[in-house]
Amino acid sequence: MQRGLPSAKVLRLHQLSVPSGARHVAYARDDGWSSYGLALTFRVPERRLDGFLRAARVPKSALRQGYFLGDVATEQTGWKKRAGRSYVKGSSPGTRASAPRHDVTVDMTDRPREVTVYVTSVRG
């Protein structure tokens, strides 16, 4: 994981943005022959979560209890589910051919003060 924000070009490619005021931002990239992967994490006040989810095309109404992190995340980041934490998960519909798929896990344990967002994005 690299600390800080990915480049603006990488964020545009994955159609993601990091909310203002986000802390502990880190990312990992996985660029293959046929797809580009990005794993991104940050902590943000809960009130800023809705805007991020809208921009990532992950409907807040679709969030369900659970934990999901894709291969790019587990192999390169070491992200692991921690006992005693409260997670919700959701995904973008992925219906547009030109749009990347976003899988989001949010650790809600410390809300409303802040939440930790884990997002993986794969663009074919």
N, C-alpha and C positions, 0 to 999 in steps of 0.2 A: 504494500500500500504506500502510496505517495501522499504526503500531507499537503493540504492546500487544494485549490480548485483546479480541475482540468482546464485546458485552454478553451477559449471561447469557441474555437473551431470544433473541438471534440463535443462540447455541450450542444452546439448547433446540430452536428451530425446525429446526435442521439435525441435531439428535441427535448432537452432537459434544461432546467435552470435551478440554481440553488437560491433559496430565499435569503433576502437580506437579513443580517443578524445571525446567520447560521454559524455554529461553532464546531470545532473538532471535525472539520471537513477533510476527507481523505478519499482517494480513488485508486483504482487499478484498471488497466486496459488490457484487452486480449484481442489483438488484430490478427485474424486468420486469413486464409485465401479467399473464403467466400462470405465471411461475416466479420463484423466488428462488435466487440463486447466491451461494456463498461460496467464496473461496480463502483458505486458511489455511496458514501455514508456521511451523515451530518446530524448535529443536534440543533433543534430549533424550538422556540416557544410553540406550544400547541396551536395558538391562534394563527400561526403562519402555515400550518399543515394543509389547510383547505386549498389555498392558492397553489401550493406545490402539486397537490393531487390533481387539480383541474388542469394545470399546465402539462402534466404527465399523462393526461387522458385516463386516469384511474378514478372512476366514480367513488366518492366517499361512501355512497350507499352500498357499494359492492364489497367494502371491507368486511372481512369475516375473521373470527378468532382463528389464529393459527400462525404458522411460521413457514416461510418459503424463501429459500435462497438458491439460485441456480448454480450450475457448475462453475461459471466464471468466478462467482463469489467464493465458493467454498475452497476451490483450488488455490486461488491467488490471494485471498484476503485473510483466511483463517477464521471468518465469521462462524460462530457457533451459537446454537440456542442455549440460553442459560436458564437453569432451574429457578423457579420463583419469579420469573418475569412475565409480563402480560403483553402478548404480541397480537397484532392484527395483520392481515395480508390482503393483497388485491393485485389485479393485473389490468393493463390496458387491453381494450378489445382486440387490437392487432388486426383490424379489418382492412386498413389501407396498406396497399402493397409498398408504398414508399415510406411508411412510418415504422420506426423501431418498436419492438415489444418491450414494455416496462413491467417488471415484477417488483412489487414493493412490499416490504415488511416494516412495520412500525412498532417499536418498543414503547408501549404506552405507560410503563410502570411509574415514571416520574412526572406524569401529567398532573395538573395543567401547566406546571412550571415549564417543562420542556419534554419533547419526545425525541427519540433517536430513529432516524429514517435510514433504511438500507434499501437501495434500489439497484437492480441489474437491468441493463438495457442491451438488447441484441438487435443489430441491424444487419439484414442479409444483403 
